[in-house]
Amino acid sequence: AERLGEVDFHRLLNRFVNDLTEPVLLQKGQVHKYVGDELIVTWLLAEGLRDARCLRACFGAKARLAALGPSYEREFGFRVEFRASLHGGPVVVGEMGSVKKEIALIGDTVNTAAHIVDACRDSGEAVIASAVLLRQLTLPPNIAARPLGAVRLRGKQSSIELFALEATASAVRSPAA
């Protein structure tokens, strides 16, 4: 924002979220909310687990941004990337607020996912998933999981087992699923 100015930064963010949306929708995900430069994407758990759609959406979005990198460089002077956390579990969905109402997702699952993004930042990993989620799905052949061990996340009393996820060479060469 400092380098681009407010108007061009808004244009960049709008393009970024629009470019990420297509791979999410392709994998039956729903964009719940935009929070600054973040997207909160959700699935009903069974839908997100089916054929590892939540992982495919994430890596489809990464592949799309990589393919669009030259156009971002021309338009804004740099390529864009993102960090992602993947976690699953129960949430409460309800209306919040009285003046400005919105549908909110509340619960430990949402809180944990937010703190896993912090773990991405702290560890330098682009995509981290919880063991809780990974135990419930089959990894696609083009995605590899590397254990990070039990990690104590900020605000959590217990450690949580995390895995860094990476596209394998075949995923990098193939188009976004």
Disulfide bonds with the S-S distance in Angstrom:
none
